[in-house]
Structures are given as structure tokens and as C-alpha cells.
Amino acid sequence: MKTLEQKKKIEDYAELLVDSHYGIYTPVTFYEEWNSQITNQMVGSPIVIKTNVDNQTWEDISNVENEFYWDSWEMVLNNCQIFSGDTEYFLCSNEDLWAVPVECMDQLEDWMI
């Protein structure tokens, strides 16, 4: 991921994690593509996804037919922090799934429209 100093506007700050063409499979695709970086503790890898959601939540999003699929996905969206270098990101979904730096939160509403 690029550092904030290398960018000038929110379009450049956000990092695309899962493209919208995955549709309803975005949650499971996120987990499958990024699970090696998901942890409950900070570790020394370049990208760390820290979350406090339990294993059952991850199981729920592994099957789109699961009755708790979307509720569990909402829990993941609201409880993940992504760290790359000194930058902290949060998950943002607007069909695509983005990692957006916390520093850009105040610009997010205008960007999502």
C-alpha cells in the first residue's frame, strides 16, 4: 500500500481489496484472499488485518447460504482495522470493498456519493 505522503486525495488514498464483480461473494472472497493477514494480535507482517470477531463469524461468511451471512459480514466491516506501515485503514463497502485510511474518514461521505 502507498503511504499517505505519496497521495493527494481520497481516490488515491483508498485501496481496492475486492472488486464489485464478486457481488454477493464479496465477503467470502475477502476472507479467502486476505485470511493470512487476519489476526487478533498485531504481528510483524507488512499488512495486518486486526479484528475481534470470533471464528463463528468467519464461518458464517464462508457460505452465502448461511442465514447469518450478511449479519456476520456487517460485524466484520465494523470490527476490522488494517495496518500497513504507520497507516491505519478501515473497511468500506460500496459494492467494491475498500481499505480507507482513518485520516480520510471526514471525506468519506462525499467520496461515496
ChimeraX attribute file (.defattr): number of C-alpha atoms within 10 A of each C-alpha:
attribute: neighborCount
match mode: 1-to-1
recipient: residues
	/A:1	13
	/A:2	13
	/A:3	12
	/A:4	16
	/A:5	7
	/A:6	9
	/A:7	12
	/A:8	9
	/A:9	11
	/A:10	18
	/A:11	11
	/A:12	12
	/A:13	22
	/A:14	22
	/A:15	18
	/A:16	15
	/A:17	18
	/A:18	21
	/A:19	14
	/A:20	15
	/A:21	10
	/A:22	14
	/A:23	12
	/A:24	13
	/A:25	15
	/A:26	22
	/A:27	25
	/A:28	20
	/A:29	18
	/A:30	17
	/A:31	17
	/A:32	11
	/A:33	11
	/A:34	15
	/A:35	13
	/A:36	11
	/A:37	18
	/A:38	19
	/A:39	15
	/A:40	14
	/A:41	10
	/A:42	14
	/A:43	13
	/A:44	7
	/A:45	11
	/A:46	10
	/A:47	18
	/A:48	23
	/A:49	23
	/A:50	18
	/A:51	19
	/A:52	14
	/A:53	17
	/A:54	12
	/A:55	8
	/A:56	11
	/A:57	17
	/A:58	19
	/A:59	15
	/A:60	20
	/A:61	25
	/A:62	18
	/A:63	14
	/A:64	15
	/A:65	10
	/A:66	12
	/A:67	11
	/A:68	16
	/A:69	20
	/A:70	16
	/A:71	13
	/A:72	21
	/A:73	18
	/A:74	14
	/A:75	16
	/A:76	21
	/A:77	18
	/A:78	14
	/A:79	14
	/A:80	19
	/A:81	20
	/A:82	21
	/A:83	21
	/A:84	16
	/A:85	14
	/A:86	8
	/A:87	16
	/A:88	16
	/A:89	23
	/A:90	21
	/A:91	21
	/A:92	19
	/A:93	16
	/A:94	9
	/A:95	14
	/A:96	15
	/A:97	20
	/A:98	19
	/A:99	21
	/A:100	23
	/A:101	23
	/A:102	15
	/A:103	15
	/A:104	16
	/A:105	13
	/A:106	9
	/A:107	11
	/A:108	16
	/A:109	9
	/A:110	8
	/A:111	11
	/A:112	9
	/A:113	6
